[in-house]
């Protein structure tokens, strides 16, 4: 069971206990009690009718009526009113959770519980007057402020002989068989003889029994004035409430003469507050958990689902559509709130969605493979970057609309003549369980939020990726139209045949297509997470890779626009010039590959993780070998017997030598790259030399 589920279970248990206490203690004002009273009244009326009709059952019916009336009376009046009535009829209170004290309702004073306090010495000896201070100070009453009472406080406590420690002795005020008790009079401790009435009569200095008191609960208050029966300002109920407040505010559990009232007090002022406190704590914890994960890609929809009775919902068609409607409304409220909080982010996301929403239309200037590439690329960007919250709302509202339709169908059936049959047919229709429906709608939201959260955390990368998509897509269309037309015009001006320049453009297109294939995998890798670096960089590794790829593309474009024709013209009138032209072209293009590899080296060895280095190398391998592949294909297609098989074998071996083994050492990698470049140029030279023989 998850932490949230466990807390939710505890909450339900506490709510059940609280409802039980409220039902038992809050009288007819409690909703459950009110319903019960209605039931009892109805039953009472039924039995009254029976009594009039059936005389033989009169005795039985009367007995039931008496029991029902007793039940109604028991539920009538709240628990608080019962406690106030008990306070009215009782002056002295032992305290359950403070067993060493006795409280006087009339004065608010606390007295020592003489059942537990040593009011005399062992062997029935009284205390000396000079001992009483130490005796009081060294005893733990559970409440502060205990002292010797004044003679007036002592007399006020014993005067009406209701104090629990009074012993029946006719006209005397004897406490626990003792007459002489310590009191304070005019600043000195004296002995009060309880054989005589009055506060100060018969004061002496004999040894005494000790009955300490404390005004801790009422100090600096006007409690005694408020509870005085002669106070005209307050009603009797208000005066009783002051005493109840004294109990509750000091967390005292008074013991009433009626055990049922004591238990009632316990339930109302000890059990229920603790349960409510626990409930509030659980509510806060649940709220906090929901706040940490609310409407994020990690939010736990089961916290929202907890208040739904899934079993009852799935068992009832009506409860089902009502629950679906409510569920959708709740989700919509949360989505609306999320949109308010993330307004600027959502706005940027919606602008991106607008760019990507247009359906791809095939371009007649592009080959089928090229159109597929650009179409798939746009789909990829739509899937990963195109998502406004409006589409989420549309999906949720579509679910609610279906629930609304169920409600409407039931209303229509109710108005027809075959409602029973049609309702039965409707009830048998299959529908998703409510839990599954909730899970699916939560998934819709979580998937959307996951993209928005990524967008928010990687705003720069996402915006750059969208710009790359736009620029590269448009750039390839320009390459297939404007660049091609420019090459055609430029060559025709110099009298170069279409067959020749078309072959150049075909080679150019082959390179450009290979470069285009490399863009999307870099964006995909960027979406999977960061590629940590050893030194701080201004742009992410994927963005750096796109940048050097773009530079490589521009160098290729520049070569074909500005240099390719010159190489042709250089060898046009030489014997075997077409072969020399091809090798020089490939040698020139390899220089750009070498530059690309040099830039890649800096990126590769700044990556902290070995797996990222391997990924980059694998990603670039086909570009690094493209000129080697082109030369080998050219030699094979033209059956160039003059070129030594040894040279061709050495050239082919360049492809088989990879850089993986050098990824742990930047210096070794650099040396191998330089060696390979040197070998390539040397072998190209040897091939050209063989062709010249």
N, C-alpha and C positions, 0 to 999 in steps of 0.2 A: 504493500500500500504506500502511495506517495505521501510526502509530508503534507501536501495540501488536502489530500483525501482523508488522512487521519485527523487533521484539524477540523474538517467539515463534519466528520462523524462525531467528534467530541461536541461540536456546536449543537448538533441535533439532539444529543443526549441532554445537554444543559437546558435547551429550550423545552424539552419534554418535562424535566423536573420543575422548571419555573412555572409552566402551565398548570402542573399538578398543585403547586403551592397556591397559585392564584385562584384556582378553582375551589380549593379548600378554605381559603382565608378571605376572599374579596367579595363574598356575598353575591347578591343579584346583579351588581354592577359588572361582574365578570361575564364575558360573552357566553362561555360554556355553561355557567350557572344559570344565566338568563334562559338559555334554551331548555335546561333541565326543569326550571320552574314552569315554563310553558307546558312541557310534557306532563309534569305533575298536575298542573291545573286542569289539563285536558282529561287526564285519568280521573281526577277528582270529579269532574262533571259527569263522566261516564258512570262512575259508581253511584253518584247521587241519583241518576236516572234509574239505575237498577234498584236502588232502595225504594223508590216510589212504586215501581212495578212489581217487585217481588218481595213481599213481606217476610216470606220464610227465610230469606237470606239476609235479613236486616242486620243481624248481629255480626255476620262475617263482613258485610259491606262497611258497617260502622268501624270495625277494627281496621280495615284497609284505609278508610278515610282518616282515621286518627293518625295512622302511620304516615300517610301522605302529607297531612297538615304539619306533622312534626318535621317532616323533611323540608317543607316550605319554610317553616319558621327557622329551621337550622341554617338554611341558606340565606334567609333574610338578615340584613345587617352585615356590615363588613367586619373583617378581623380587627381592624383598628378600633372600631366602636366597642367591640367586646373587650379589648384590652383597656380602653379608657374607663369602661364600666368597672372593671376589676380594680383599676387604680383608685377609683372613687371609694371603693369599699375596703381598702387596705392601706395602712400607714407604713408598716415596717417591711423591709425586703432584705432577705439574704440574697447574695449575688452568686450565681452559678459559676461564673468565670473569675470571681474574686472571693473565694470562700472564707477569707479572714476578716471580712467587713460586714456591717449591717447598715442599711441606708434608711434614713428617716425622710419620708415624702414631705412632711410638713415643713421641715427646715432645710432640707438638702444636705444636712450634715451626715458624714460617714462615721460610724462607731465601730469599735473593735468587736469582732465576733467572740463573745466570752466562752463559746464552746471550744474555741481553738487557742485563744489568748490566755496566758497565765496571769489572770487577774489577781491571784494571791500566790505566795510562795508555797513550796512544798511543805507538807506536814501542817497545812492549814494555818500558816503564819501570814500576817499582813506585811505590806511593805512599809518601810520607813519613808517619811515624806521626802527626804533628801535622795532617795533611790529612784523615784519615779521617772525622772528625766532620762537617766541612762537606760532604764528598762524599755521605755518607749523608743528611744533612738536606736536601740540594738535589735529591735524586732521588725521584721519585714511584713508589712500589711498588704503590699501590692499596690498601694496608693500613697502618695506623699502627703506631708503636712500634718501628721498625727501629733497630738499634744494633749495635755490635761484639759478637760473642758472647764469652762467658767461655771460658777455655781448656778447661774441662770440657765446655761445650756443643759447642765445635768438635770436640773429640776424640770425644765421643759420636756426632756426626754422621758422622765419617769412619772410625770404628773398624772396622766390619764390611765396609767397602769396597763397600757396595751403593749408595751415593749416586751419582746419574746422572753427576756430574762427575768421578768417580774414573777415573784412567787406569791401565791395567795396568802396573805397574812392580815386579813381584816382591813384595818384602817392604815396599815403601814405601806411604805413604798420599798419593800425589801427586794433586792436583786440577788438571786442565787444564794439565799440565806445569809446575805450580808447587809449590814446597815451602814457601815462607814466606808465612804468612797471619796477618792481624791478629787478636789476641784480647785480652781484658781479664783481667788477673791482679793481684790485690791492689790494685785501684783504679787501675791504670795500663795503658795500651795497650802490648802487646808483640808480638813476632813469634814464632809457633810454627813450628818446623821439622818438617814431616811426614815427614821421613826417619826419625824416631825415634818409637817407640810411647810411649803415656802422655800424660796431659793436660798435664803441666807440664814434661816433659823437653825439653831443648834450647830454652829460652826466650831470646830475644835482643831487640835493639833495632833490627835492620836495617830497611830499607825493606821494604814488604809488599804482597801482593795482598789484596784486600778481599772478605770473604764475610759480609755483614750478616745478622742474624736478628731475629725479633720474637716475643715471647710474647703478642701481642695477643689471640689466640683463647682462650688458656687462663689468662690473668691472673686471679688471685683464684679459681681453681678447683682441683679435685683431679684433673684429667684424667689426669695422669701416673701417679698412684697407682692409678686405676681401671683403666687399660689395662695395667698391669704384669702380666706373665705369672705372677709369684709371688704376686699378690694372691689370697688364698684365699676372699674374699667373693663374687667374681663368677665366673660360668661363662665359658667361652671365647666363647660367643655373645653374652653380655652385654657383654664387653670389646670385641668387634667392633662392637657396637651403639653404644657410646660414641663410637667414631670416626665411624660413619655419622651420628650425631647432630651431631658437630662439623661435618661437611660441610653437612648440611641446615640446621642452625640459623643458620649463617653464609652460607647461600645460595651455597656453593661448588660448582663443577662439576668434580670430579676427573677426571683422565685416567687410565684403567686400562690395564694392559698389553694387555688384551683389548678391542678396539674395540667388540665387541658389548655388553660390560658398560658401557662408557662411554655407548653409545647408550641402553642400558636405563636407566641412571641418569638420563640426560637426560629420557627419557620419564616416568619415575616422579616425579622431584623438580623438574623444570622445566616440562615441557609440561603434564602433568596438573594440577599445582597452579594454573598460570595459566588453564587451561581451566575448572577448578572455580571459580576466582575470578571469571572472566568469567561463568560460568553463574550464580553466586550474585548477581552484580550484575544480570544480566538478570532473574533470579527476583524480586529486590527491586524492580526497576523495574516488572515486570509486576504484582507484588503491590500496589505503590503505585498504579498506574493502576487496578487493580481496586478498591482501597480508596476512591479519589477518586470513582469512578462506580458502586460496588457497591450494588445495590438502591436505585437512585434512578431518576428518570425519564430519566436520561442514561446509565445503566450499559450497558456494551458487552457484550452476551451472547456475542459472538464470542470474548472472552477465556476464557469457560468452555467454549466449543465447541472450542477449539484442541486439546484433548487427545483428542478423538474422531476416529477415522478414518472420516470421512463416507462415502468411497467404499466402503470395506469394509462399513460398516453397511448402506448401501443395497443392496449386492449380496447380503447374507445375511439371510434372514428371522429366524433365531435371534439373530444379532447385533443386528438391528433392534429386536426387542422388549426385549432386554436393555439396549440403549443408551437406549431410551425410559424404561424403568424407572429406570435410573441417573440420567438427566437430571432426571426428575421428583423423585427423592429429593433431588438436589442443590438444586433450586429450592425444594423444601419446607423444607429446612434453612435456606436463606437467608431465606425468608419468616418462618419461626419466629424466627430471630435478629432480624430486622427488627422483628417484633412485640414482642419483649422490650425492644428499645432504644426503641421508640416506644409503650410501653404506654399512657401517659396520653392521647396523641393518638388512638390507635386506639380507646380507650374512648369518648372524646367522639364520634368518628366513628360508632361503632357505635350510640350513643344516637340520633344523627341518623338513621341508617339505619332504626332501629326506628320512628321517627316517620313516616318517609316510605314505609315498606314497605306500609302498608295500601292496598288498592285503592280508588280513588275510586268512590263510589257517588252516582249522580245524585240530586239533591234535587228533589222534586216542587214545591217552592215557587219554584224557579228556572226561568227560561226555558231553551230548548235552547241558545241562544247563551251564556247565563251558565254552564250546566253544562259546556259545551265549554271555556269560558275557564278555569274552576277545574280541570277535569280536565287540560288541557294544561299549566297552571301546575304542578300537582303532578308531572306527568311530567318537566317541565323540572328541578324541584328534585331529583327522584329521580335523573335522569341525571347531574346536576352535583354533588350533595352526598351521595347515598346510596351508600356503598361501604365495607363493612368488609372486612378481609382474608380473612374466612371465605369470601366468594364467590370470591376468587382461588384459595384453597386447593381449593375445590370443583371449579373448572375444571381445575386441574392434576391433582388426584386422578382426575378423570374420564378424563384422557388416560392416566394410569398404569393405571387399571382396564382400559382397552382393551388395553394392552400385556400386562397380566396374563391377560386373556382369550385373547390369542394364544398365550401360553405354555401355558395350560390346554388349548386346542384341539390343540396339538401333542402334549401328553401323552396326550390321548384317542386321537388318530390312531395314536400309537405302540403302543397296546394293541389296536388293531383288526387285521383281516385284510387290509385294503386300504390299508395305510399309504402305499405308493408312489404310488398314484393320488391319494389324498386329500392327500398332501403336495404333489404337483404342482399340484393344483387350488388349494390354499391359497397356494402360492408365486405363482400367477398373479393373485391378488387385488390390486386397486389399493390403494395406501397412500401417504400423503403422504411426501415425501422427509424424511429426518431433519433436514436443515438448515432446511426450511420449517417443520416442526413446532417446532423449537427457536425459530425466529424468532417464531412465533405465540404460543407460551407466554411468551416474553420480552415480547411486546407486551401481553399480558394483565396482566403484573406492572407494566410501565412505565405503562400507563394508570391503574392503581389508584394507583400511587405518585405520579403527577402530581397527582392530586386530593388525596391526603393531604399532599403537600408544600405545595400551595396552601393547604389548610386550616391547616397548621401556621404558614405565613408570614402568613396573613390570618385568624387565629383569631377575632378580634373581629368582623370583617366577616361571616364565615360564620355565626357564632352569631346575629348580629343579623339576617342575611338569613333564617335559619330562623324566628326569632321573628316577623319581618315576615310571612312566608308564613302562619304559624299565625294570627297576629292578624288579618291582612287576610281570610283565608279565613273564619274564624269571624265576623269583623265583617260580611262581606257576607251571611252566612246570617242574622245578627241583623237586618240591615237589611231583608231580605226577609220576615222574620216579625214580630219584636217591634216594630220601628219602624213597619212597615205597620199592624200591629194598633193600636198607640198612636195613629197618625194617624186611623185609622178611628173609634176610640172618642172621641177628642177632638172630631172634627168632628160626629159624630152627637149628642154631648151638646149641641152648639150648633145642631143642626138643619140642618147642611150636608149636602146630598144626596151620595149615593155617586158620582154622575156627576161632581160637581165635585171632591171630594177624590181620587177615582181619577185624574183628569187631573193633579192636583198630584203625586200619587205617581209617575205615569208620567214627568213631567218630572224629578222627583228621581232616579228610577231611571236615566234616560238620562244624567244627569250622573255619578251614581255609577259606572255601567258605563264611561263614558269615562275616569274616574279610575283604575278598576281595570285598564284596559288599559295604563296607563302604568307600573305597578309592575314587571312582569317585565323590560321592556327595560332598566331601570336596573340590575337585578341582573345581567343579561347583560353590560352594559358594565363593571360592576365586576369580573366574572370575567375579562375580557380584559386587565386590567392597571390600574395606577395612573393617576390623572388628576392630574398634578403641579400644585401651587398656588404662587402667589407668596409668600404668607405662610403660616406654620404654622397648621394647623387640628387640632382635637382629633378630628374624625371625617372619614372619607373623603368625597370629593365625591358618590359615589353615595348614601351614607348621608344626606348633607345634602339631596339631592334627594328621597329618600324621606320625610324629615322634613317638608319644606315641602309635599309632596304630601299627606301625612297631615293637616297643618294645614288645607290647602285643603278636604280631604274633611270634616273636622270642622266647618268653617265652613258648608259646604253643608248638612250634617246639622242643625246648629243653626238655620239659617235656616228649613228646612222644618218643623222641629219647633216652633219658637217664633215665627217671624215671618210665615210664609206665610199663615196664617189671618187675621192682622191686616190684611194688605194687601187681602185679599178683602173683609173686613168694612168697610174704609174706603170702597170704591167700590161695594159691593153694591147700593145703592139710587140710584145716579146714572145718568143717561142715558149710555149708552156706557161705563159703568163697567167692563165686562169688558175693553174695550180698554185703558183707562187702567191697570187692574190688571195686565195683562200687561206693559206697558211699565215700570211701576214695579218689578215683580218682576225683569225683566231688568236694569234699572238697578241694583237692589240686588245682584243676583248679580255684575254686572260689577265692583263694588267688591272682591269677593273675588278676582276675576281680577287686578285691579290690584295687590292686596296680594301675590298669588302672584308676579306679574312683578317687583315690587320686591325680593322675597327672592331671586328667580332672578338678578337683576342683580348682587347681591353675590357670588353663587357664580360666575357667568359670568366676571366680570372679575377674579376671584382665580385663575382657571385660567391656567396658564402657556402652554399650547399652544392655538393658534388653532383646531385641529381639534376640541379638546374643547369650545370655546365654541360652535362651529357645531353640534356634536352636541347639546348641551343645548338650543339654540334650536330646532333641528328637532324634538327630542323634545317640547318644550312648545308648539309652534305651534298644534296643534289645540285645546289647552285655552285658549290666549289668544284664539282666534277663536270660541270656542263660543257666546258670547253674541251676537256679530255674526251668526253663522249662524242662531241661533234667532230673532232679530228679523226677518231677511230672510225666513225660512221662514214666520213668522207672518203677515207682511204679504202674502206671495204667496198663502197659503192662505185668507186672509180677504178678499182683493180690496179692500183699503182704498184707494179712489180719492181720498179726501180728502188723503192724504199726497202732497206734491209729489214728482214724479219726480226733480227736482234734488236734493232731500234724500236720496231713496233711492239715487241714483247716488253721492252723496258718502259715504253710509253703506257702500255696497258697496265703494267705493274703499279703505276702511280695511283690508279684507282683503288688498288687493293690495300694500299698503305693508309690506314686511317690515323686519326689524331687522338683516339681515345686513351692510348697508353701514355700520352704526354699531358693529360689534363691535370695531373697533380703538380706539375712543375712548369711555370710560365716560361722560364728560360729555355727549357728543353723543347717546349711547344714552339717557341719563336724560332729556334734553330732549325727544327724540322720543317717549319713553314718556309723558311728562307731556302733550305736545301731543296725542297720540293719545287719551289718556284724556279730555282736555278736549273734543276734537272729538266723541267718542262721546257724552258727556253732553249736549253742545249739540244734537246731531242728535236724540237721544232727546227732548229738550225740544221741539224744533221739530215732531217727529212728533206728540207729545201735544197740542201747540197746534193743529196742523192738524185733529186728530181732534175737538177741542172746538168748532170753528167750526160 
